[in-house]
Every structure is written in structure tokens, then in C-alpha cells.
Amino acid sequence: MNKDRILRFIAVLMSAALLLSACGPAATAVPTEAPAAEATSAPTEAPGEEGPCLTIGALYGGPITDAGYNQAMHEAVAAIQANIECVDIIEAENVPDEAGATSTMENMVQQGATLIFATAFNHQYPALELANKYPDVKFEHAGGWEMSANFANFFGAPPDGWYMMGVAAGLMTETNKLGFVAAFPLGWTSTFINAFTLGAQSVNPDVETIVAYTFNWGDRAKEADTTNSLINQGVDVITMHVDSPSTVISTAESRGVYSIGFQNLAAQEFAPEFWISGTGFTLGDTLTWLTSTVLDGTWEPIFLRCGIADGCMAIAPFGPNVPQDVQDAVAQAKAAIESGEIVAFAGPILDQDGTVRVAEGEVLSEEAMGSVDWFVQGVIGSPQ
């Protein structure tokens, strides 16, 4: 967040504290596990009391128990109710396509939802169309780019975390071959791969990252096949950008290959021995704040991105076989990034063909990160 947003964030949190006391007792701890139950409407008011202070709709592209992206988004929404008890939350999981997203959100609006969190990539344009149709309903989309008077975007800021995980991977590899399983060749995915590789090269200049796509956010069979293919090419540390990291991690674990997780801190459970670390979204406080601004009438459409230093993402614990010097190197990289000593995408940066993509003295902008169509030197694979 920039300075103005941080100040605004603090100010609204202070007003939210007064609001929370009016709505009911506020829990200070954000839940770390998703309830193992079907997502349903969860009214919190007692019989005879007035209705909820706000009805929220939330939809997810996959199952909310995937130990990945969908579970992380669900946990963030669940934290709203832990912090503001007077809200009513309506949830729907396994809504990956646009037509289903439209009908699901329409149904939520008909049930009284005036704030909707649309969390899947494919939810953006259905939500934007409904925002035009229902100007009194606020829509928050996760990870997109569109904006309107009642439509905004929020997300974490993963690149710095990927750089830190690259540091760990670069020190842990013995073959100097890292693997990256990606769902699609998207701009942000390329940015993640580049940040990961630059972090690894900062401690191991000989390292290379081999990229392979599944062309699906949640096809477990393809994820297993792609993971095995990378391992067969000599990869001994593997990571991913798919909805659920569980298949990639468990496949690597079964073959004695180290893994680094993404999306949710719960991913560690799938690698009891060959886990290095990972990063995950921890957006509960952020969504609570956004909800509080709807309740107090100060909500406005902002393009919000926040990372580890802001509490919107976190680093998972290290695995049992990660040496202390590797852990220390990651901690040092984290401190250097937060102090500004390290800037992951500071030039000069060359692509695979030797073309200068970020000139010396320049830094790749956040806006440009979403449309990156090139890989840095040391990445094997096509970014398109």
C-alpha cells in the first residue's frame, strides 16, 4: 500500500472498532482453518432481533477445502464474521464459469446481498455487468483490473514473496534445476516466475527454472503428470501457480523432491518431509476493513494490492530439512525487501533473448506486472 492508503486504512480501522462494538463483540484472531462444511447462508442474529447489519455474498471457483486459493479466500470471508458478528454471509463454492457466476450473484442480490466478493478469475466480467445493473450493490473482485463506481479490485502482492521463495530454492537445489507448474501463460504468472527466478539467481547464478503449463486451474491429473515430467528432467525443487497446490506438492513428496507452496499456508500438510516453505494469502483483516467501510458509508472503489509487510500475505513455516542458513537467508531477503535495499524488478533485467526489458535505474511498475509477456534469462519455456 502507498502511504495515503495506509493512513486511510488505519483511520477506517479506528472507526471500524466503534462500529464493531455496536454490531456485537469483535474477535481479534483471524481463523486459520476453513470450516469443513458445505457453504451456506449463515445468519447470526438471534430470534426476535432485527436483521443483519449487512448481507454479504461470496463465491469461489472451486472447493473451499482445497488447501489452496479457494480456501484462502473463504478463510478471509469467514474472518469478516469473526470480526463483525452482525453480518450475514451467503457463500457458494465450485462456481468456475461465467454463466454460473452470473446466476449465483443474481441469486445473492435477490437474497439481500449488498456487498459481493467475487474471487475467481472468471468472475470479473459477470460481476462488472451486474455492478452496472445493480448500482446500490458493491462488488469486490479478487485479482482483476476492472474498476467502476461500485466495482473494485483487491488482492495480495505476491512478487516479493516469490523472490524470497526463490532465495530458498536457489540454496536448496543440488541440480540447479527448479520446476514451475503453471495453469496458464498469464501476465501475472510470468511475473511470479520471473521474481522466483531472480530470487534464486541472487544466491545461485547457475540456477534455471523450467516452466510447464496445465492449461487448467484445477485438473489434478494434469498437475500430477506435469510435475512428474519436470522431475524426470532433473528438477529437484518445484513450485506452482494453480488453484490448489496439493497435487503438485504430494506428487513431489512421493518422489523425494522438495516443494514450495503458494496460495494457502495449509499446503504444508501435503509434504511432511520435503517441504521448504511457501507463501499464502491472509486477507481476513483486509476484507473486514472493506466491509466496515460499506457499513459506515465510506466505501469507495480502490485498486488495492497489499503484501507480506501489510499482513495480506504470510510466509509458511520452514520444513524439517531446511538448514538454518537457508532460513536466515530468506529472513535477510525479507528484511532487505521491506527496507527497500532489494527491489525485485530493478533494472537492468534482460529477457531470454538478451533484450533489455527493464533498463538500469528503472523499476518494473505494478501496472506493467500484470501484462508481462517475457521471461528473464534462466527461464526455460514460453511465456505465451
PABA-471105 format. One record per residue (C-alpha): residue number from 1; residue in one letter; x, z, y. Coordinates in Angstrom, 3 decimals. Example, Ala and Ser with C-alpha at 12.3 -4.5 7.8 and 13.67 -1.06 7.14 Angstrom:
// PABA-471105
NODE     k   r         px         pz         py
NODE     1   a     12.300      7.800     -4.500
NODE     2   s     13.670      7.140     -1.060
END
This chain:
// PABA-471105
NODE     k   r         px         pz         py
NODE     1   m      0.000      0.000      0.000
NODE     2   n      1.135     -0.529      3.543
NODE     3   k      1.346      2.383      5.978
NODE     4   d     -2.077      1.752      7.515
NODE     5   r     -3.758      1.673      4.140
NODE     6   i     -2.024      4.845      3.024
NODE     7   l     -3.174      6.653      6.203
NODE     8   r     -6.681      5.342      5.722
NODE     9   f     -6.550      6.326      2.068
NODE    10   i     -5.609      9.916      2.963
NODE    11   a     -8.266     10.140      5.662
NODE    12   v    -11.015      8.913      3.393
NODE    13   l     -9.932     11.250      0.603
NODE    14   m    -10.314     14.171      3.019
NODE    15   s    -13.826     13.072      3.893
NODE    16   a    -14.487     12.467      0.202
NODE    17   a    -13.632     16.089     -0.521
NODE    18   l    -16.533     17.163      1.714
NODE    19   l    -18.756     14.585      0.084
NODE    20   l    -17.855     15.700     -3.418
NODE    21   s    -18.847     19.281     -2.664
NODE    22   a    -22.263     18.022     -1.606
NODE    23   c    -22.678     15.908     -4.739
NODE    24   g    -21.512     18.564     -7.161
NODE    25   p    -18.326     20.210     -8.478
NODE    26   a    -15.341     17.848     -8.498
NODE    27   a    -12.863     17.758    -11.360
NODE    28   t     -9.258     17.386    -10.276
NODE    29   a     -7.865     15.995    -13.529
NODE    30   v     -8.377     12.352    -14.450
NODE    31   p     -9.339     11.881    -18.136
NODE    32   t     -6.602     10.291    -20.263
NODE    33   e     -8.714      9.251    -23.234
NODE    34   a    -11.747      6.993    -23.299
NODE    35   p    -14.874      8.413    -24.981
NODE    36   a    -15.280      6.871    -28.425
NODE    37   a    -18.900      5.872    -27.886
NODE    38   e    -20.919      2.799    -27.043
NODE    39   a    -21.055      2.234    -23.299
NODE    40   t    -24.450      3.140    -21.930
NODE    41   s    -26.093      4.370    -18.780
NODE    42   a    -25.061      7.988    -18.195
NODE    43   p    -27.341      9.728    -15.688
NODE    44   t    -26.048     13.074    -14.548
NODE    45   e    -28.944     14.576    -12.612
NODE    46   a    -30.928     17.425    -14.168
NODE    47   p    -34.703     17.070    -14.788
NODE    48   g    -36.686     17.662    -11.656
NODE    49   e    -33.779     16.894     -9.309
NODE    50   e    -33.535     13.899     -7.052
NODE    51   g    -31.985     10.725     -8.444
NODE    52   p    -28.279      9.924     -8.448
NODE    53   c    -26.412      9.621     -5.165
NODE    54   l    -25.188      6.188     -6.282
NODE    55   t    -25.693      3.912     -9.276
NODE    56   i    -22.574      2.040    -10.363
NODE    57   g    -22.333     -0.894    -12.721
NODE    58   a    -19.108     -1.658    -14.610
NODE    59   l    -18.450     -4.465    -17.063
NODE    60   y    -15.456     -5.221    -19.253
NODE    61   g    -14.269     -8.362    -21.001
NODE    62   g    -13.519     -6.603    -24.297
NODE    63   p    -13.971     -3.293    -26.126
NODE    64   i    -13.350     -0.109    -24.170
NODE    65   t    -11.348      1.344    -27.078
NODE    66   d     -8.717     -1.414    -27.199
NODE    67   a     -5.806      0.816    -26.102
NODE    68   g     -5.228     -1.873    -23.520
NODE    69   y     -6.658     -3.360    -20.352
NODE    70   n    -10.342     -2.726    -21.033
NODE    71   q     -9.752      0.887    -21.997
NODE    72   a     -7.658      1.407    -18.871
NODE    73   m    -10.460      0.028    -16.675
NODE    74   h    -13.062      2.128    -18.485
NODE    75   e    -10.975      5.272    -18.066
NODE    76   a    -10.726      4.553    -14.341
NODE    77   v    -14.513      4.203    -14.058
NODE    78   a    -15.037      7.354    -16.151
NODE    79   a    -12.828      9.221    -13.689
NODE    80   i    -15.332      8.455    -10.926
NODE    81   q    -17.981     10.500    -12.689
NODE    82   a    -15.475     13.247    -13.446
NODE    83   n    -14.762     13.465     -9.718
NODE    84   i    -18.225     12.710     -8.298
NODE    85   e    -20.834     14.093    -10.680
NODE    86   c    -23.886     12.799     -8.823
NODE    87   v    -23.212      9.142     -9.614
NODE    88   d    -24.994      7.234    -12.368
NODE    89   i    -22.802      4.765    -14.270
NODE    90   i    -24.074      1.772    -16.253
NODE    91   e    -21.405      0.120    -18.426
NODE    92   a    -21.212     -2.996    -20.574
NODE    93   e    -18.280     -3.928    -22.792
NODE    94   n    -17.424     -7.183    -24.611
NODE    95   v    -18.574     -9.460    -21.774
NODE    96   p    -15.817    -12.119    -21.664
NODE    97   d    -17.696    -15.219    -20.484
NODE    98   e    -19.112    -16.126    -17.089
NODE    99   a    -22.723    -16.625    -18.186
NODE   100   g    -22.805    -13.223    -19.862
NODE   101   a    -21.202    -11.635    -16.823
NODE   102   t    -23.877    -13.068    -14.526
NODE   103   s    -26.790    -11.831    -16.635
NODE   104   t    -25.137     -8.444    -17.171
NODE   105   m    -24.581     -7.863    -13.461
NODE   106   e    -28.077     -9.123    -12.617
NODE   107   n    -29.458     -6.531    -15.026
NODE   108   m    -27.328     -3.802    -13.460
NODE   109   v    -28.607     -4.678     -9.987
NODE   110   q    -32.181     -4.565    -11.286
NODE   111   q    -31.443     -1.062    -12.600
NODE   112   g    -30.436      0.010     -9.096
NODE   113   a    -26.676     -0.533     -9.069
NODE   114   t    -25.380     -0.948     -5.518
NODE   115   l    -21.683     -0.887     -6.467
NODE   116   i    -20.349     -3.050     -9.282
NODE   117   f    -16.854     -3.085    -10.776
NODE   118   a    -16.252     -6.460    -12.456
NODE   119   t    -12.990     -6.055    -14.337
NODE   120   a    -12.325     -9.216    -16.377
NODE   121   f    -10.547    -12.316    -15.085
NODE   122   n    -13.633    -14.459    -15.781
NODE   123   h    -15.921    -12.090    -13.894
NODE   124   q    -14.654    -13.067    -10.450
NODE   125   y    -16.810    -16.073     -9.612
NODE   126   p    -20.042    -14.788    -11.204
NODE   127   a    -19.572    -11.611     -9.151
NODE   128   l    -18.836    -13.585     -5.996
NODE   129   e    -22.008    -15.660     -6.429
NODE   130   l    -24.077    -12.510     -6.942
NODE   131   a    -22.454    -10.937     -3.884
NODE   132   n    -23.869    -13.820     -1.855
NODE   133   k    -27.273    -13.305     -3.485
NODE   134   y    -27.316     -9.508     -3.016
NODE   135   p    -25.711     -8.692      0.355
NODE   136   d    -26.594     -4.987      0.052
NODE   137   v    -24.617     -4.600     -3.195
NODE   138   k    -20.861     -4.003     -3.056
NODE   139   f    -18.734     -5.853     -5.610
NODE   140   e    -15.159     -4.886     -6.540
NODE   141   h    -13.255     -7.290     -8.780
NODE   142   a    -10.062     -6.356    -10.629
NODE   143   g     -7.076     -8.614    -10.194
NODE   144   g     -8.588    -11.597     -8.419
NODE   145   w     -8.111    -13.097     -4.984
NODE   146   e    -11.511    -13.946     -3.505
NODE   147   m    -12.967    -11.906     -0.626
NODE   148   s    -16.258    -11.811      1.287
NODE   149   a    -18.327     -9.409      3.390
NODE   150   n    -19.440     -7.445      0.290
NODE   151   f    -16.856     -8.616     -2.253
NODE   152   a    -13.350     -7.149     -2.534
NODE   153   n    -10.419     -7.057     -4.924
NODE   154   f     -8.371     -4.176     -6.317
NODE   155   f     -5.575     -3.961     -8.858
NODE   156   g     -2.306     -2.286     -9.671
NODE   157   a      1.059     -3.688     -8.591
NODE   158   p      2.858     -4.333    -11.889
NODE   159   p      6.022     -6.309    -10.911
NODE   160   d      8.170     -3.258    -10.093
NODE   161   g      7.190     -1.650    -13.389
NODE   162   w      8.142     -4.830    -15.221
NODE   163   y     11.561     -4.746    -13.555
NODE   164   m     12.062     -1.147    -14.740
NODE   165   m     10.993     -2.056    -18.284
NODE   166   g     13.423     -4.964    -18.159
NODE   167   v     16.216     -2.494    -17.449
NODE   168   a     15.256     -0.595    -20.604
NODE   169   a     15.007     -3.785    -22.678
NODE   170   g     18.336     -5.114    -21.440
NODE   171   l     20.075     -1.934    -22.546
NODE   172   m     18.259     -1.624    -25.885
NODE   173   t     18.707     -5.181    -27.191
NODE   174   e     21.548     -5.965    -29.595
NODE   175   t     20.808     -9.688    -29.978
NODE   176   n     20.370    -10.286    -26.232
NODE   177   k     17.043    -11.947    -27.065
NODE   178   l     13.838    -10.485    -25.620
NODE   179   g     10.366    -11.735    -26.540
NODE   180   f      7.329    -12.036    -24.294
NODE   181   v      3.884    -12.739    -25.793
NODE   182   a      1.574    -14.053    -23.057
NODE   183   a     -2.066    -15.041    -23.148
NODE   184   f     -1.950    -17.891    -20.617
NODE   185   p      0.582    -19.560    -18.286
NODE   186   l     -0.789    -17.956    -15.119
NODE   187   g      0.937    -17.285    -11.817
NODE   188   w      0.938    -13.519    -12.193
NODE   189   t      2.060    -13.761    -15.822
NODE   190   s      5.067    -15.812    -14.699
NODE   191   t      5.795    -13.188    -12.045
NODE   192   f      5.715    -10.436    -14.693
NODE   193   i      8.045    -12.407    -16.979
NODE   194   n     10.446    -13.070    -14.116
NODE   195   a     10.503     -9.435    -12.986
NODE   196   f     11.093     -8.293    -16.582
NODE   197   t     13.963    -10.748    -16.999
NODE   198   l     15.566     -9.899    -13.642
NODE   199   g     15.482     -6.212    -14.536
NODE   200   a     17.120     -6.916    -17.898
NODE   201   q     19.771     -9.143    -16.319
NODE   202   s     20.615     -6.431    -13.794
NODE   203   v     22.135     -4.385    -16.638
NODE   204   n     22.876     -7.148    -19.156
NODE   205   p     23.703    -10.589    -17.667
NODE   206   d     23.731    -12.226    -21.122
NODE   207   v     20.096    -11.474    -21.905
NODE   208   e     17.436    -14.162    -22.271
NODE   209   t     13.651    -13.924    -22.568
NODE   210   i     11.767    -16.210    -24.947
NODE   211   v      8.129    -16.790    -23.905
NODE   212   a      5.275    -17.837    -26.204
NODE   213   y      1.557    -18.179    -25.406
NODE   214   t     -1.539    -17.397    -27.475
NODE   215   f     -3.985    -19.095    -25.058
NODE   216   n     -6.422    -16.266    -25.615
NODE   217   w     -6.722    -12.768    -24.143
NODE   218   g     -7.706    -11.124    -27.423
NODE   219   d     -7.014    -13.198    -30.553
NODE   220   r     -5.291    -10.736    -32.873
NODE   221   a     -4.350    -13.348    -35.480
NODE   222   k     -2.597    -15.492    -32.870
NODE   223   e     -0.907    -12.452    -31.393
NODE   224   a      0.484    -11.452    -34.793
NODE   225   d      1.664    -14.995    -35.565
NODE   226   t      3.289    -15.359    -32.139
NODE   227   t      5.029    -12.005    -32.460
NODE   228   n      6.399    -12.891    -35.889
NODE   229   s      7.565    -16.272    -34.611
NODE   230   l      9.536    -14.651    -31.802
NODE   231   i     11.074    -12.107    -34.161
NODE   232   n     12.079    -14.941    -36.503
NODE   233   q     14.020    -16.415    -33.548
NODE   234   g     16.144    -13.266    -33.288
NODE   235   v     14.162    -11.283    -30.735
NODE   236   d     14.744     -7.543    -31.141
NODE   237   v     12.734     -6.254    -28.146
NODE   238   i      9.247     -7.585    -27.500
NODE   239   t      6.548     -7.097    -24.877
NODE   240   m      3.312     -8.780    -23.846
NODE   241   h      0.626     -9.691    -21.328
NODE   242   v     -2.588     -9.779    -23.356
NODE   243   d     -5.674     -7.556    -23.106
NODE   244   s     -4.746     -5.241    -25.972
NODE   245   p     -1.075     -4.687    -26.821
NODE   246   s     -1.885     -3.041    -30.167
NODE   247   t     -1.362     -6.093    -32.417
NODE   248   v      1.933     -7.141    -30.856
NODE   249   i      3.242     -3.579    -30.948
NODE   250   s      2.119     -2.810    -34.506
NODE   251   t      3.491     -6.140    -35.767
NODE   252   a      6.860     -5.452    -34.133
NODE   253   e      6.842     -1.910    -35.537
NODE   254   s      6.237     -3.210    -39.063
NODE   255   r      9.363     -5.361    -38.746
NODE   256   g     11.612     -2.746    -37.185
NODE   257   v     11.612     -4.387    -33.737
NODE   258   y     11.411     -2.428    -30.509
NODE   259   s      8.398     -2.884    -28.248
NODE   260   i      7.458     -2.247    -24.630
NODE   261   g      3.774     -1.765    -23.796
NODE   262   f      1.575     -2.878    -20.940
NODE   263   q     -1.979     -2.231    -19.663
NODE   264   n     -2.594      1.245    -21.157
NODE   265   l     -0.380      4.237    -21.884
NODE   266   a     -2.256      4.742    -25.173
NODE   267   a     -0.422      1.741    -26.630
NODE   268   q      2.426      4.025    -27.707
NODE   269   e      0.390      5.268    -30.683
NODE   270   f      0.983      1.944    -32.465
NODE   271   a      4.776      2.337    -32.521
NODE   272   p      5.790      5.815    -33.675
NODE   273   e      9.431      4.792    -34.273
NODE   274   f     10.345      1.564    -32.447
NODE   275   w      8.668      2.246    -29.108
NODE   276   i     10.786      2.062    -25.955
NODE   277   s      8.308      2.693    -23.117
NODE   278   g      5.684      0.807    -21.134
NODE   279   t      3.509      0.816    -18.062
NODE   280   g     -0.241      1.261    -17.741
NODE   281   f     -2.986      1.292    -15.149
NODE   282   t     -4.091      4.710    -13.869
NODE   283   l     -6.691      3.673    -11.298
NODE   284   g     -9.097      6.602    -11.566
NODE   285   d     -8.285      8.121     -8.187
NODE   286   t     -8.364      4.699     -6.537
NODE   287   l    -11.837      3.846     -7.868
NODE   288   t    -13.016      7.343     -6.921
NODE   289   w    -11.831      6.695     -3.368
NODE   290   l    -13.526      3.291     -3.229
NODE   291   t    -16.748      4.899     -4.470
NODE   292   s    -16.523      7.632     -1.845
NODE   293   t    -16.306      5.009      0.902
NODE   294   v    -19.546      3.454     -0.355
NODE   295   l    -21.193      6.870     -0.305
NODE   296   d    -20.050      7.769      3.206
NODE   297   g    -20.709      4.306      4.618
NODE   298   t    -17.094      3.415      5.419
NODE   299   w    -16.593      0.835      2.642
NODE   300   e    -15.105     -2.434      3.780
NODE   301   p    -13.726     -5.379      1.819
NODE   302   i     -9.971     -4.890      1.416
NODE   303   f     -7.455     -6.622     -0.803
NODE   304   l     -5.972     -3.557     -2.494
NODE   305   r     -2.812     -3.528     -4.585
NODE   306   c     -1.063     -0.269     -5.479
NODE   307   g      1.680      0.602     -7.940
NODE   308   i      3.568      3.405     -9.641
NODE   309   a      4.605      5.128     -6.421
NODE   310   d      0.929      5.190     -5.341
NODE   311   g     -0.347      6.684     -8.606
NODE   312   c     -2.203      3.497     -9.576
NODE   313   m      0.158      2.832    -12.479
NODE   314   a      2.408      5.032    -14.603
NODE   315   i      5.383      4.806    -16.940
NODE   316   a      4.731      5.846    -20.531
NODE   317   p      6.928      8.433    -22.276
NODE   318   f     10.022      7.075    -23.999
NODE   319   g     10.157      6.635    -27.742
NODE   320   p     12.154      8.909    -30.075
NODE   321   n     15.061      6.473    -30.481
NODE   322   v     15.679      5.663    -26.813
NODE   323   p     19.067      7.101    -25.771
NODE   324   q     19.251      9.374    -22.740
NODE   325   d     21.455      6.940    -20.848
NODE   326   v     18.723      4.277    -21.107
NODE   327   q     16.133      6.745    -19.860
NODE   328   d     18.430      7.680    -16.988
NODE   329   a     18.966      4.017    -16.074
NODE   330   v     15.208      3.441    -15.848
NODE   331   a     14.825      6.568    -13.701
NODE   332   q     17.607      5.345    -11.413
NODE   333   a     15.977      1.917    -11.104
NODE   334   k     12.647      3.559    -10.276
NODE   335   a     14.240      5.687     -7.546
NODE   336   a     16.112      2.680     -6.138
NODE   337   i     12.931      0.587     -6.022
NODE   338   e     10.981      3.346     -4.297
NODE   339   s     13.753      3.823     -1.719
NODE   340   g     13.998      0.094     -1.088
NODE   341   e     17.552     -0.153     -2.404
NODE   342   i     16.324     -2.536     -5.116
NODE   343   v     13.831     -5.295     -4.295
NODE   344   a     12.972     -7.142     -7.495
NODE   345   f     12.367    -10.518     -5.868
NODE   346   a     15.005    -10.516     -3.149
NODE   347   g     16.934    -13.776     -2.932
NODE   348   p     18.890    -15.630     -3.910
NODE   349   i     16.795    -16.412     -7.006
NODE   350   l     17.233    -19.650     -8.961
NODE   351   d     14.768    -21.154    -11.428
NODE   352   q     15.533    -22.561    -14.871
NODE   353   d     16.728    -25.842    -13.360
NODE   354   g     19.012    -24.196    -10.815
NODE   355   t     16.664    -24.800     -7.876
NODE   356   v     16.649    -22.066     -5.251
NODE   357   r     13.180    -20.508     -5.278
NODE   358   v     13.932    -17.505     -3.071
NODE   359   a     16.711    -18.025     -0.563
NODE   360   e     19.316    -15.425      0.253
NODE   361   g     17.962    -12.970      2.793
NODE   362   e     14.335    -13.698      1.831
NODE   363   v     11.872    -11.880     -0.435
NODE   364   l      9.103    -13.439     -2.514
NODE   365   s      5.836    -12.423     -0.862
NODE   366   e      2.989    -10.706     -2.687
NODE   367   e      0.733    -13.653     -1.852
NODE   368   a      3.209    -16.066     -3.474
NODE   369   m      3.493    -13.975     -6.636
NODE   370   g      0.011    -14.949     -7.730
NODE   371   s      0.846    -18.663     -7.767
NODE   372   v      4.356    -18.665     -9.254
NODE   373   d      4.831    -21.729    -11.459
NODE   374   w      8.507    -21.327    -12.285
NODE   375   f     10.734    -19.138    -14.433
NODE   376   v     14.034    -17.596    -13.407
NODE   377   q     17.248    -18.597    -15.129
NODE   378   g     17.487    -16.944    -18.515
NODE   379   v     13.836    -17.501    -19.482
NODE   380   i     13.177    -19.900    -22.348
NODE   381   g      9.762    -21.544    -22.314
NODE   382   s      7.444    -23.369    -19.945
NODE   383   p      5.663    -21.644    -17.045
NODE   384   q      2.847    -24.235    -17.082
END
